[in-house]
Amino acid sequence: MSNIGTAGALGYDRRGAWRAALACMVTLAVAMGLGRFAFTPMLPIMLHEGKLDLQSGGLLASFNYLGYFLGALSCAAIRVRAPLMVRGALIATAALLVGMGLLNDFTVWSVLRTAAGVMSAWVFVFASGWGLRRLAETGMPTLGGVIFTGPGIGIAVTGLLGGAIGRWGSSTAWIGLGVVAVVLIAVIWRIFDDVHVVAPSGPSGTAAPSPAAPAAPVITAQNRIDARWLIGLYGLAGFGYIITATFLPVIARQALPGSPWPDYFWPLFGLAIVPGALIGAQAPARLDNRLLLSVAYAMQAAGVVLSVAWPTITGFALGSLLLGMPFTAITLFAMRDARRLRGNSASGLIGYCTAAYGVGQILGPLFAAPLAQRTGSFAVPLLAAAVVLAVGSVLFFIVWRRTVIENSNVNTVNKAG
């Protein structure tokens, strides 16, 4: 009887863990894939309809990223239970999507996109925090990768649905995506009835550390230097990926006029995030996060360059894969390195990293859209983004290599002593 009871308990935990992971996956798909990134497949449709020009489209994108930045920072001051925050922000996300279709004014759209950014940040913080804590309690923390496949799945859905229903106009497409959001919210609504898990608060967009997190290490001068490097280099990733992530369908349509393929590169980007998140979550702890980040940045830099150097169906497809696979993994590796440096007190450092990343995201469209509109090409902005990612990759490698050499020297001295 004892064995049967234990097995039953373990089975319940396993089911509870999967329910929590899948619910958070769907939640992030709605908030990030629909609420935040639906604008990417909608932009070429709105450009074609004459509702926007390229510069105003870039401005709307930056408003959304500004909202995400403000929302992530505001989470430190919010003291509301996670289920309530998640549910409220999800409902608001659906309403904001519908509002984009019902209203037709740039100023109103700016407010709606900014608010959508805030909502996506709140959902990301509280849903991922709730989910990771739930997985820790049920003894299945390795399912964390499932949670972070949500943005990729949502992006793929918006790319496929947006292009399809966009044939009836952008207004219909926005409303249709809002209806899809409502259906998905209804599916996972009751799972967030769990009152035993309280939201970890942190400005990072990620969960507070679980009880198993490392204790806070002694803050040395080198530790502070490493933290500054992490903040600065993580900000480069925000600028490096966002130009392609905002304008990919527009860029592809310019390069492949009349081809049906441009509408599929954005969904491909989203699908590539899924294996990247799962693989990234399984990366062994013995691998240095800075080396992993160096590799991930190099992959994204290559993906961005491909869209300029090889503007064909194959080039855009490979570029979308290389840009998408490290997308969530970069966040996971940076979060893990922050915890290496600060242990249970990592939320502040992750918050600074998120702020730097957010600034990069805001600046990207503001830099790219006016330049592309004047020159008629995204080549220069994309190459600038690739250079930024390449510099980040090289610097992460240098910082990692320096640490390896220093540790080797210390070991040599200790053995000699």
ABEGO torsion letter per residue (X at the ends): XAAAAAAAAAAAAAAAAAAAAAAAAAAAAAAAAAAAAAAAAAAAAAAAAGABBAAAAAAAAAAAAAAAAAAAAAAAABBBBAAAAAAAAAAAAAAAAAAAAABBBAAAAAAAAAAAAAAAAAAAAAAAAAAAAAAAAAGBAAAAAAAAAAAAAAAAAAAAAAAAAAAAEAAAAAAAAAAAAAAAAAAAAAAAABAABBBBBBAAGBBBBBAABBBBBBBBAAAAAAAAAAAAAAAAAAAAAAAAAAAAAAAAAAABBGBAAAAAAAAAAAAAAAAAAAAAAABBAABBAAAAAAAAAAAAAAAAAAAAABBBAAAAAAAAAAAAAAAAAAAAAAAAAAAAAAEAAAAAAAAAAAAAAAAAAAAAAAAAAAAAAAAGBAAAAAAAAAAAAAAAAAAAAAAAAAAAAAAAAAAAAAAAX
